[in-house]
Amino acid sequence: MRVQKIGIVSRFDSQEALDMARKIMETFEDKVDIVLSPGTAEHLNIDDRCMPVENMRDGGVELVISVGGDGTVLRNISRMQDPLPILGINMGTLGFLVDVQPDDAISSIEKILNGFTYTERSRLGVYLNGRALPPATNEMVLITARPAKILTFRISVDDSMIEELRADGVVFATPTGSTAYAMSAGGPIVDPRVDASLIVPLAPFKLSARPWLVPASSKIAVEMTIPEKEAAIVIDGQHSYSIKASDRIILTRAKYPARFVSSSINGFYEKVQSKLT
């Protein structure tokens, strides 16, 4: 069934990305109903198509086209409680979440408008002292708030303690995020079809400390154990929160997954080879 309504979001600090967003809109505005995120609409000087990303599902949007890099994708997924399928147009650099290159954007969108499929990828639900924070599509990072200071923290999985570490921090990642911060910290590359969560220490002060792969349905608890240390948690590089020793972080599978439009690009293993060599 042909797509009836799409949303477009774009990086604001890239004229190339904004030009691409305008080109997509002008190419397809006679074929499909198009709305723009507020920032994109403002930078393109278009007032009559504005719709906040968080309202797009209720507004009848069927898919979101993200023009930028991985950060643009992550930022807009985090704004949707129940994320719409998203198609990334790569105006960044590496881009594991943006499959379509600029030269192929128009032809790819034309095909997708005639009907599309999408894959679902689990996210991490993040709770700080029982308060729900934005879910993580890639990762949640616990990190020292003061450079060159080591944190001491305890990690439990399903109420069983697995590690008590002194380290610069720790990355809790989804398989989608295994090729991001977790990989640079020495974690494994994980096929997105694997139903798991990663726990990767950052510069641990213990030779036996190694990454863990645990079931995605697990309840992971994190507690700092030295009161005077200052720390922060950062979700997908987009949201940051200060924490103290009395705080308790719980992570588990989020209620709603991220959804990515299937494109004609090669599979996951081919993508890893092409982007990391």
PASEBA-1860 file (N, C-alpha, C; in nm, 3 decimals):
! residues 277
1> MRVQKIGI> 0.085/-0.119/0.000/0.000/0.000/0.000/0.089/0.124/0.000 ~ 0.055/0.220/-0.086/0.138/0.340/-0.098/0.129/0.425/0.028 ~ 0.244/0.480/0.067/0.253/0.566/0.185/0.177/0.696/0.159 ~ 0.101/0.739/0.259/0.019/0.858/0.244/0.080/0.983/0.309 ~ 0.159/0.962/0.416/0.210/1.079/0.489/0.345/1.047/0.549 ~ 0.443/1.139/0.531/0.576/1.122/0.585/0.617/1.245/0.664 ~ 0.713/1.226/0.753/0.774/1.337/0.824/0.920/1.348/0.785 ~ 0.972/1.470/0.781/1.113/1.493/0.748/1.178/1.569/0.862
9> VSRFDSQE> 1.292/1.520/0.908/1.373/1.590/1.008/1.514/1.604/0.952 ~ 1.581/1.711/0.990/1.713/1.737/0.933/1.805/1.799/1.036 ~ 1.934/1.777/1.018/2.033/1.852/1.094/2.016/2.000/1.063 ~ 2.036/2.085/1.166/2.021/2.229/1.145/2.154/2.296/1.110 ~ 2.266/2.233/1.150/2.397/2.295/1.134/2.466/2.254/1.004 ~ 2.391/2.190/0.916/2.448/2.146/0.789/2.361/2.197/0.674 ~ 2.417/2.288/0.596/2.340/2.340/0.483/2.312/2.229/0.381 ~ 2.406/2.136/0.368/2.385/2.025/0.275/2.265/1.940/0.318
17> ALDMARKI> 2.254/1.917/0.449/2.141/1.838/0.498/2.010/1.913/0.477 ~ 2.010/2.043/0.504/1.888/2.122/0.483/1.851/2.127/0.335 ~ 1.951/2.139/0.248/1.924/2.139/0.104/1.864/2.006/0.060 ~ 1.914/1.896/0.119/1.859/1.765/0.085/1.715/1.753/0.134 ~ 1.689/1.802/0.255/1.551/1.799/0.307/1.457/1.876/0.216 ~ 1.501/1.992/0.169/1.417/2.072/0.078/1.396/1.998/-0.055 ~ 1.503/1.934/-0.105/1.491/1.861/-0.231/1.391/1.746/-0.219 ~ 1.396/1.674/-0.107/1.301/1.564/-0.085/1.159/1.618/-0.081
25> METFEDKV> 1.140/1.726/-0.008/1.006/1.783/0.003/0.954/1.828/-0.134 ~ 1.035/1.900/-0.209/0.991/1.952/-0.338/0.968/1.841/-0.440 ~ 1.044/1.733/-0.429/1.029/1.622/-0.523/0.900/1.545/-0.500 ~ 0.862/1.531/-0.371/0.751/1.440/-0.339/0.626/1.508/-0.285 ~ 0.625/1.641/-0.277/0.510/1.707/-0.215/0.381/1.689/-0.294 ~ 0.391/1.658/-0.423/0.270/1.633/-0.501/0.227/1.487/-0.497 ~ 0.310/1.402/-0.433/0.280/1.259/-0.431/0.241/1.207/-0.294 ~ 0.278/1.282/-0.190/0.254/1.235/-0.054/0.242/1.357/0.037
33> DIVLSPGT> 0.163/1.346/0.143/0.151/1.452/0.242/0.280/1.457/0.323 ~ 0.339/1.575/0.337/0.469/1.589/0.404/0.458/1.690/0.517 ~ 0.511/1.653/0.634/0.526/1.747/0.744/0.674/1.753/0.783 ~ 0.712/1.864/0.845/0.851/1.887/0.884/0.859/1.908/1.034 ~ 0.968/1.862/1.094/0.990/1.892/1.236/1.006/2.043/1.252 ~ 0.977/2.098/1.370/0.982/2.244/1.387/1.114/2.307/1.349 ~ 1.227/2.245/1.390/1.356/2.303/1.356/1.383/2.303/1.207 ~ 1.345/2.193/1.142/1.364/2.184/0.997/1.276/2.287/0.926
41> AEHLNIDD> 1.150/2.298/0.969/1.059/2.395/0.908/1.111/2.537/0.925 ~ 1.164/2.568/1.044/1.214/2.703/1.070/1.333/2.735/0.981 ~ 1.426/2.641/0.968/1.546/2.669/0.889/1.518/2.671/0.739 ~ 1.409/2.608/0.698/1.370/2.612/0.557/1.267/2.722/0.529 ~ 1.232/2.798/0.634/1.134/2.907/0.622/1.000/2.858/0.566 ~ 0.955/2.745/0.622/0.826/2.687/0.583/0.740/2.676/0.709 ~ 0.628/2.746/0.712/0.547/2.753/0.832/0.427/2.659/0.833 ~ 0.380/2.620/0.715/0.250/2.551/0.708/0.261/2.399/0.712
49> RCMPVENM> 0.381/2.346/0.735/0.398/2.200/0.737/0.457/2.151/0.869 ~ 0.460/2.236/0.971/0.532/2.206/1.094/0.453/2.108/1.182 ~ 0.523/2.007/1.233/0.464/1.913/1.329/0.575/1.858/1.418 ~ 0.564/1.872/1.550/0.665/1.815/1.639/0.680/1.665/1.617 ~ 0.802/1.616/1.626/0.828/1.475/1.601/0.746/1.387/1.696 ~ 0.733/1.430/1.821/0.660/1.349/1.918/0.510/1.339/1.887 ~ 0.460/1.426/1.798/0.317/1.422/1.761/0.293/1.353/1.627 ~ 0.399/1.311/1.559/0.383/1.263/1.422/0.300/1.135/1.413
57> RDGGVELV> 0.317/1.043/1.509/0.237/0.920/1.504/0.089/0.952/1.513 ~ 0.050/1.033/1.610/-0.091/1.071/1.623/-0.137/1.155/1.506 ~ -0.041/1.220/1.437/-0.076/1.304/1.323/-0.084/1.227/1.192 ~ -0.076/1.094/1.198/-0.094/1.013/1.078/0.030/0.987/0.997 ~ 0.146/1.029/1.045/0.272/1.004/0.974/0.302/0.854/0.978 ~ 0.345/0.800/0.865/0.373/0.656/0.855/0.521/0.623/0.866 ~ 0.606/0.717/0.825/0.750/0.698/0.841/0.818/0.832/0.848 ~ 0.934/0.832/0.912/1.014/0.954/0.928/1.141/0.940/0.846
65> ISVGGDGT> 1.172/1.043/0.767/1.296/1.048/0.692/1.390/1.141/0.767 ~ 1.503/1.087/0.812/1.601/1.163/0.891/1.720/1.196/0.802 ~ 1.747/1.325/0.785/1.856/1.371/0.698/1.969/1.422/0.787 ~ 2.076/1.345/0.794/2.188/1.382/0.881/2.275/1.262/0.908 ~ 2.316/1.247/1.033/2.396/1.133/1.073/2.325/1.050/1.176 ~ 2.401/0.963/1.244/2.342/0.879/1.347/2.283/0.962/1.461 ~ 2.349/1.074/1.495/2.298/1.158/1.602/2.159/1.212/1.574 ~ 2.134/1.248/1.449/2.002/1.298/1.411/1.898/1.189/1.428
73> VLRNISRM> 1.932/1.067/1.388/1.841/0.953/1.404/1.813/0.930/1.552 ~ 1.916/0.922/1.634/1.900/0.893/1.776/1.819/1.002/1.846 ~ 1.846/1.126/1.811/1.775/1.237/1.875/1.626/1.231/1.848 ~ 1.589/1.197/1.727/1.447/1.197/1.692/1.375/1.070/1.737 ~ 1.446/0.958/1.741/1.385/0.839/1.801/1.352/0.865/1.947 ~ 1.441/0.934/2.018/1.420/0.959/2.160/1.300/1.049/2.187 ~ 1.258/1.123/2.086/1.143/1.213/2.103/1.009/1.143/2.086 ~ 1.012/1.020/2.035/0.888/0.947/2.010/0.870/0.838/2.115
81> QDPLPILG> 0.760/0.841/2.186/0.735/0.737/2.286/0.729/0.600/2.221 ~ 0.657/0.588/2.111/0.644/0.465/2.034/0.699/0.495/1.895 ~ 0.829/0.476/1.873/0.894/0.529/1.753/0.835/0.479/1.622 ~ 0.817/0.574/1.530/0.778/0.540/1.394/0.897/0.480/1.319 ~ 0.872/0.403/1.213/0.983/0.359/1.128/1.060/0.480/1.075 ~ 1.192/0.469/1.075/1.276/0.581/1.035/1.372/0.538/0.926 ~ 1.389/0.625/0.827/1.485/0.602/0.718/1.591/0.710/0.726 ~ 1.718/0.670/0.738/1.827/0.766/0.751/1.895/0.794/0.618
89> INMGTLGF> 1.904/0.922/0.584/1.982/0.967/0.469/2.116/1.016/0.523 ~ 2.226/0.955/0.481/2.356/0.977/0.543/2.423/1.106/0.494 ~ 2.412/1.210/0.576/2.483/1.335/0.549/2.597/1.353/0.650 ~ 2.628/1.245/0.724/2.734/1.252/0.824/2.859/1.183/0.774 ~ 2.923/1.105/0.864/3.049/1.040/0.828/3.031/0.889/0.829 ~ 3.047/0.825/0.946/3.043/0.679/0.951/2.902/0.626/0.928 ~ 2.812/0.657/1.018/2.670/0.631/0.995/2.628/0.485/0.991 ~ 2.612/0.422/1.108/2.560/0.286/1.112/2.408/0.283/1.107
97> LVDVQPDD> 2.342/0.395/1.138/2.196/0.400/1.142/2.137/0.471/1.021 ~ 2.224/0.516/0.932/2.178/0.590/0.813/2.224/0.512/0.690 ~ 2.131/0.442/0.629/2.167/0.347/0.523/2.181/0.410/0.385 ~ 2.109/0.518/0.358/2.097/0.568/0.220/2.193/0.685/0.197 ~ 2.273/0.674/0.092/2.363/0.782/0.055/2.287/0.892/-0.021 ~ 2.335/1.017/-0.014/2.263/1.128/-0.075/2.229/1.106/-0.222 ~ 2.321/1.048/-0.299/2.295/1.028/-0.442/2.181/0.930/-0.468 ~ 2.153/0.845/-0.370/2.048/0.743/-0.387/1.918/0.781/-0.315
105> AISSIEKI> 1.915/0.899/-0.252/1.803/0.934/-0.165/1.671/0.937/-0.241 ~ 1.666/1.008/-0.352/1.539/1.027/-0.422/1.486/0.894/-0.477 ~ 1.572/0.816/-0.539/1.527/0.687/-0.594/1.486/0.591/-0.483 ~ 1.557/0.593/-0.370/1.521/0.505/-0.259/1.386/0.544/-0.199 ~ 1.364/0.672/-0.181/1.236/0.718/-0.124/1.122/0.686/-0.219 ~ 1.144/0.700/-0.349/1.040/0.668/-0.447/0.996/0.523/-0.432 ~ 1.090/0.433/-0.416/1.055/0.291/-0.398/0.982/0.269/-0.266 ~ 1.030/0.332/-0.161/0.971/0.313/-0.028/0.829/0.366/-0.022
113> LNGFTYTE> 0.800/0.473/-0.094/0.665/0.528/-0.092/0.563/0.432/-0.151 ~ 0.608/0.338/-0.230/0.518/0.237/-0.287/0.491/0.122/-0.190 ~ 0.551/0.130/-0.072/0.535/0.027/0.029/0.671/-0.010/0.086 ~ 0.676/-0.037/0.216/0.805/-0.066/0.278/0.786/-0.165/0.393 ~ 0.898/-0.225/0.431/0.903/-0.308/0.550/1.004/-0.244/0.646 ~ 1.000/-0.287/0.770/1.095/-0.233/0.867/1.134/-0.341/0.967 ~ 1.248/-0.319/1.029/1.296/-0.408/1.134/1.279/-0.338/1.269 ~ 1.258/-0.418/1.372/1.247/-0.365/1.508/1.372/-0.401/1.587
121> RSRLGVYL> 1.424/-0.305/1.662/1.541/-0.328/1.745/1.512/-0.283/1.888 ~ 1.538/-0.372/1.982/1.504/-0.341/2.121/1.589/-0.226/2.172 ~ 1.530/-0.151/2.264/1.598/-0.041/2.331/1.608/-0.071/2.481 ~ 1.695/0.000/2.548/1.709/-0.014/2.692/1.619/0.086/2.764 ~ 1.530/0.035/2.847/1.456/0.123/2.937/1.547/0.163/3.051 ~ 1.550/0.293/3.084/1.641/0.346/3.186/1.557/0.411/3.296 ~ 1.583/0.371/3.421/1.509/0.424/3.535/1.608/0.472/3.640 ~ 1.593/0.596/3.681/1.678/0.656/3.785/1.592/0.679/3.908
129> NGRALPPA> 1.619/0.602/4.013/1.539/0.609/4.136/1.390/0.591/4.106 ~ 1.361/0.502/4.013/1.223/0.472/3.979/1.161/0.564/3.875 ~ 1.231/0.671/3.837/1.179/0.765/3.738/1.227/0.724/3.600 ~ 1.134/0.713/3.507/1.169/0.672/3.370/1.241/0.785/3.298 ~ 1.356/0.753/3.242/1.431/0.845/3.157/1.411/0.801/3.012 ~ 1.455/0.882/2.913/1.441/0.838/2.773/1.509/0.705/2.749 ~ 1.445/0.612/2.680/1.509/0.483/2.649/1.633/0.503/2.562 ~ 1.723/0.407/2.569/1.848/0.414/2.492/1.839/0.323/2.369
137> TNEMVLIT> 1.857/0.380/2.252/1.863/0.301/2.129/2.002/0.241/2.112 ~ 2.106/0.319/2.140/2.245/0.271/2.133/2.297/0.227/2.269 ~ 2.306/0.322/2.362/2.367/0.289/2.490/2.333/0.390/2.598 ~ 2.350/0.345/2.721/2.357/0.434/2.837/2.496/0.420/2.896 ~ 2.560/0.532/2.922/2.696/0.532/2.974/2.697/0.593/3.113 ~ 2.756/0.521/3.209/2.787/0.577/3.340/2.932/0.620/3.336 ~ 2.957/0.745/3.367/3.094/0.798/3.352/3.122/0.900/3.461 ~ 3.247/0.912/3.497/3.285/1.009/3.599/3.255/1.151/3.552
145> ARPAKILT> 3.209/1.234/3.644/3.181/1.373/3.611/3.305/1.460/3.625 ~ 3.414/1.403/3.681/3.539/1.477/3.698/3.650/1.402/3.627 ~ 3.715/1.464/3.530/3.821/1.396/3.454/3.929/1.339/3.546 ~ 3.978/1.221/3.507/4.088/1.152/3.577/4.049/1.100/3.714 ~ 3.920/1.094/3.744/3.873/1.037/3.870/3.807/0.902/3.841 ~ 3.841/0.801/3.920/3.787/0.666/3.901/3.661/0.647/3.983 ~ 3.562/0.582/3.924/3.439/0.550/3.995/3.447/0.408/4.052 ~ 3.376/0.386/4.162/3.359/0.251/4.215/3.210/0.222/4.215
153> FRISVDDS> 3.172/0.112/4.151/3.030/0.083/4.138/3.006/-0.068/4.135 ~ 2.882/-0.103/4.163/2.840/-0.243/4.169/2.734/-0.266/4.061 ~ 2.746/-0.379/3.990/2.651/-0.414/3.886/2.587/-0.548/3.920 ~ 2.455/-0.552/3.916/2.382/-0.676/3.941/2.293/-0.706/3.821 ~ 2.276/-0.833/3.791/2.186/-0.877/3.685/2.086/-0.974/3.746 ~ 1.958/-0.936/3.737/1.851/-1.017/3.798/1.884/-1.050/3.944 ~ 1.926/-0.946/4.017/1.953/-0.953/4.161/2.077/-1.034/4.198 ~ 2.157/-1.073/4.100/2.284/-1.140/4.128/2.399/-1.046/4.092
161> MIEELRAD> 2.484/-1.016/4.188/2.595/-0.926/4.159/2.695/-0.994/4.066 ~ 2.732/-0.925/3.958/2.830/-0.981/3.864/2.963/-0.910/3.870 ~ 2.964/-0.783/3.910/3.089/-0.709/3.916/3.081/-0.601/4.022 ~ 3.193/-0.578/4.090/3.215/-0.455/4.167/3.345/-0.398/4.116 ~ 3.337/-0.285/4.050/3.449/-0.236/3.971/3.496/-0.100/4.016 ~ 3.625/-0.077/3.994/3.681/0.057/3.991/3.719/0.082/3.845 ~ 3.662/0.185/3.786/3.682/0.210/3.643/3.644/0.354/3.611 ~ 3.677/0.395/3.489/3.634/0.528/3.444/3.483/0.533/3.424
169> GVVFATPT> 3.422/0.417/3.407/3.279/0.411/3.386/3.241/0.278/3.325 ~ 3.122/0.272/3.268/3.074/0.148/3.206/2.970/0.183/3.101 ~ 2.969/0.106/2.992/2.872/0.124/2.884/2.773/0.008/2.889 ~ 2.645/0.043/2.888/2.538/-0.056/2.876/2.476/-0.034/2.738 ~ 2.490/-0.132/2.649/2.454/-0.111/2.510/2.358/-0.216/2.459 ~ 2.280/-0.178/2.360/2.198/-0.271/2.282/2.285/-0.330/2.171 ~ 2.239/-0.435/2.104/2.312/-0.480/1.986/2.328/-0.369/1.881 ~ 2.228/-0.284/1.866/2.240/-0.171/1.773/2.357/-0.083/1.812
177> GSTAYAMS> 2.377/-0.062/1.943/2.486/0.022/1.990/2.619/-0.049/2.005 ~ 2.624/-0.177/1.970/2.750/-0.251/1.985/2.859/-0.198/1.892 ~ 2.821/-0.129/1.784/2.920/-0.074/1.691/2.950/0.073/1.721 ~ 2.904/0.122/1.836/2.928/0.260/1.874/3.029/0.266/1.989 ~ 2.995/0.332/2.098/3.087/0.351/2.211/3.135/0.217/2.266 ~ 3.045/0.119/2.275/3.082/-0.011/2.332/3.196/-0.076/2.255 ~ 3.193/-0.065/2.123/3.298/-0.125/2.040/3.432/-0.056/2.066 ~ 3.430/0.078/2.075/3.555/0.150/2.097/3.613/0.121/2.235
185> AGGPIVDP> 3.528/0.073/2.327/3.575/0.039/2.461/3.616/-0.107/2.471 ~ 3.616/-0.179/2.359/3.661/-0.318/2.359/3.551/-0.421/2.363 ~ 3.426/-0.378/2.347/3.315/-0.472/2.345/3.301/-0.542/2.211 ~ 3.223/-0.651/2.206/3.206/-0.725/2.081/3.107/-0.657/1.987 ~ 3.121/-0.685/1.858/3.020/-0.645/1.760/2.910/-0.751/1.764 ~ 2.786/-0.709/1.782/2.675/-0.801/1.800/2.573/-0.782/1.689 ~ 2.535/-0.890/1.625/2.430/-0.888/1.524/2.302/-0.834/1.587 ~ 2.234/-0.737/1.523/2.112/-0.680/1.581/2.001/-0.782/1.607
193> RVDASLIV> 2.010/-0.899/1.544/1.908/-1.002/1.567/1.927/-1.073/1.700 ~ 2.041/-1.053/1.764/2.068/-1.117/1.893/1.992/-1.041/2.002 ~ 1.917/-1.114/2.083/1.833/-1.052/2.186/1.913/-1.043/2.316 ~ 1.993/-0.938/2.328/2.085/-0.929/2.441/2.118/-0.783/2.472 ~ 2.180/-0.763/2.586/2.235/-0.634/2.626/2.382/-0.652/2.660 ~ 2.463/-0.549/2.633/2.606/-0.554/2.659/2.640/-0.471/2.782 ~ 2.737/-0.519/2.858/2.793/-0.444/2.970/2.943/-0.438/2.947 ~ 2.996/-0.318/2.920/3.137/-0.302/2.882/3.204/-0.201/2.975
201> PLAPFKLS> 3.294/-0.245/3.063/3.366/-0.152/3.151/3.456/-0.058/3.070 ~ 3.471/0.065/3.121/3.559/0.163/3.059/3.686/0.173/3.142 ~ 3.797/0.129/3.086/3.928/0.134/3.153/3.920/0.083/3.296 ~ 3.880/-0.044/3.316/3.867/-0.097/3.452/4.003/-0.116/3.518 ~ 4.005/-0.094/3.650/4.128/-0.110/3.727/4.132/-0.253/3.783 ~ 4.112/-0.350/3.695/4.115/-0.491/3.734/4.134/-0.574/3.607 ~ 4.236/-0.656/3.602/4.268/-0.729/3.481/4.160/-0.829/3.443 ~ 4.086/-0.878/3.544/3.985/-0.980/3.516/3.853/-0.923/3.465
209> ARPWLVPA> 3.839/-0.792/3.466/3.713/-0.730/3.420/3.700/-0.745/3.270 ~ 3.590/-0.801/3.226/3.565/-0.825/3.084/3.421/-0.786/3.049 ~ 3.393/-0.760/2.922/3.255/-0.731/2.882/3.163/-0.850/2.910 ~ 3.037/-0.820/2.937/2.933/-0.921/2.956/2.826/-0.906/2.849 ~ 2.767/-1.018/2.810/2.651/-1.020/2.722/2.541/-1.092/2.799 ~ 2.432/-1.021/2.829/2.325/-1.079/2.911/2.193/-1.071/2.835 ~ 2.094/-1.152/2.872/1.965/-1.147/2.802/1.903/-1.008/2.808 ~ 1.841/-0.966/2.697/1.782/-0.833/2.691/1.669/-0.815/2.792
217> SSKIAVEM> 1.609/-0.924/2.834/1.500/-0.916/2.931/1.550/-0.902/3.074 ~ 1.681/-0.909/3.095/1.737/-0.900/3.230/1.711/-0.764/3.293 ~ 1.705/-0.764/3.425/1.701/-0.638/3.501/1.842/-0.612/3.551 ~ 1.902/-0.506/3.499/2.038/-0.469/3.537/2.030/-0.354/3.637 ~ 2.096/-0.370/3.750/2.098/-0.265/3.852/2.240/-0.213/3.868 ~ 2.254/-0.082/3.883/2.385/-0.018/3.897/2.381/0.076/4.017 ~ 2.481/0.064/4.102/2.490/0.150/4.221/2.635/0.193/4.240 ~ 2.655/0.322/4.262/2.787/0.370/4.302/2.809/0.337/4.448
225> TIPEKEAA> 2.933/0.306/4.486/2.959/0.260/4.622/3.050/0.353/4.701 ~ 3.096/0.462/4.641/3.178/0.559/4.715/3.105/0.694/4.712 ~ 3.058/0.743/4.826/2.968/0.859/4.828/3.025/0.986/4.768 ~ 3.156/1.011/4.787/3.207/1.142/4.747/3.229/1.157/4.597 ~ 3.218/1.050/4.524/3.242/1.059/4.380/3.124/1.122/4.306 ~ 3.156/1.199/4.203/3.054/1.260/4.118/3.050/1.186/3.986 ~ 2.930/1.158/3.939/2.916/1.082/3.815/2.797/1.133/3.736 ~ 2.789/1.086/3.612/2.677/1.121/3.526/2.639/0.999/3.444
233> IVIDGQHS> 2.515/0.994/3.402/2.473/0.897/3.302/2.434/0.973/3.177 ~ 2.474/0.918/3.063/2.449/0.981/2.934/2.378/0.879/2.845 ~ 2.264/0.917/2.790/2.183/0.827/2.709/2.195/0.866/2.562 ~ 2.252/0.777/2.481/2.266/0.797/2.336/2.335/0.928/2.301 ~ 2.418/0.979/2.391/2.486/1.105/2.364/2.394/1.225/2.359 ~ 2.267/1.207/2.397/2.167/1.312/2.383/2.118/1.368/2.516 ~ 2.112/1.284/2.618/2.054/1.323/2.747/2.153/1.290/2.858 ~ 2.176/1.386/2.948/2.273/1.368/3.055/2.209/1.399/3.190
241> YSIKASDR> 2.242/1.316/3.292/2.186/1.333/3.426/2.296/1.310/3.528 ~ 2.305/1.397/3.628/2.400/1.379/3.737/2.346/1.275/3.835 ~ 2.437/1.195/3.891/2.396/1.096/3.991/2.492/1.100/4.109 ~ 2.444/1.049/4.222/2.525/1.041/4.343/2.514/0.901/4.400 ~ 2.587/0.875/4.507/2.602/0.739/4.556/2.470/0.676/4.600 ~ 2.376/0.757/4.647/2.249/0.701/4.695/2.152/0.668/4.582 ~ 2.189/0.706/4.460/2.099/0.683/4.346/2.110/0.539/4.298 ~ 2.000/0.491/4.238/1.995/0.354/4.186/1.945/0.360/4.042
249> IILTRAKY> 2.020/0.296/3.954/1.985/0.291/3.811/1.940/0.149/3.778 ~ 1.827/0.139/3.712/1.777/0.010/3.665/1.763/0.016/3.513 ~ 1.810/-0.089/3.447/1.795/-0.099/3.302/1.729/-0.232/3.267 ~ 1.639/-0.227/3.172/1.576/-0.348/3.120/1.523/-0.317/2.980 ~ 1.461/-0.415/2.918/1.411/-0.393/2.783/1.301/-0.286/2.784 ~ 1.312/-0.188/2.695/1.211/-0.083/2.684/1.083/-0.140/2.625 ~ 0.970/-0.076/2.657/0.840/-0.123/2.609/0.832/-0.118/2.457 ~ 0.882/-0.008/2.398/0.870/0.011/2.253/1.007/0.004/2.187
257> PARFVSSS> 1.021/-0.069/2.077/1.149/-0.078/2.007/1.172/0.041/1.915 ~ 1.296/0.056/1.869/1.324/0.144/1.757/1.289/0.068/1.629 ~ 1.248/0.141/1.527/1.208/0.078/1.401/1.283/0.145/1.287 ~ 1.345/0.062/1.202/1.425/0.114/1.091/1.371/0.059/0.960 ~ 1.346/0.149/0.866/1.295/0.109/0.735/1.400/0.023/0.665 ~ 1.356/-0.090/0.612/1.447/-0.178/0.537/1.478/-0.114/0.403 ~ 1.607/-0.111/0.368/1.648/-0.053/0.241/1.721/-0.159/0.160 ~ 1.766/-0.122/0.044/1.831/-0.217/-0.046/1.978/-0.237/-0.014
265> INGFYEKV> 2.027/-0.168/0.093/2.169/-0.181/0.127/2.199/-0.325/0.168 ~ 2.324/-0.365/0.155/2.365/-0.499/0.195/2.337/-0.524/0.343 ~ 2.348/-0.647/0.387/2.318/-0.685/0.524/2.415/-0.632/0.626 ~ 2.391/-0.668/0.752/2.467/-0.615/0.866/2.616/-0.643/0.852 ~ 2.653/-0.765/0.815/2.795/-0.800/0.810/2.867/-0.724/0.700 ~ 2.801/-0.706/0.587/2.860/-0.626/0.479/2.876/-0.480/0.521 ~ 2.776/-0.430/0.599/2.784/-0.293/0.645/2.902/-0.274/0.740 ~ 2.923/-0.369/0.830/3.036/-0.362/0.923/3.167/-0.360/0.845
273> QSKLT> 3.178/-0.451/0.746/3.301/-0.456/0.667/3.328/-0.326/0.593 ~ 3.222/-0.268/0.537/3.241/-0.148/0.454/3.272/-0.024/0.538 ~ 3.220/-0.019/0.660/3.236/0.101/0.742/3.354/0.096/0.837 ~ 3.404/-0.023/0.867/3.512/-0.034/0.966/3.644/-0.076/0.906 ~ 3.655/-0.078/0.773/3.782/-0.112/0.710/3.836/0.005/0.629
END
